[in-house]
Amino acid sequence: VAFVREHANPRLQLAGILVNAAQERTNYVRDFVSMLKSTYDAAIFTTIIPASVRMAEALDVSKPIWDYEPQNPVSLAWLAFLDELEGTLWAS
């Protein structure tokens, strides 16, 4: 963020950190998310985007996941994140 502010966009602001393609069943991801929350607290979005083969399939056919498979947990998570991001942007 500091590099981009210095070299390209001095007005850049960080909206938050999104955990993406996470395999939440693994201890590693749970520990990693816990570490992020303890280190960055408010900067972590509560929505976590899960890993899914369906995401790769959607990319292969050049479609957003929410068009490719609307009820997939990844689709629902992305839509939840967009709502969360919108709320964050309006709050600032």
Buried (B, 14 or more C-beta within 10 A) or exposed (E): EEEEEEEEEEEEEEEBEBBBEBEEEEEEBEEEBEEBBEEEEEEBBEBBBBBBEBBEBBEEEEEEBBEBBEEBBBBBBBBBBEEBBEEEEEEE
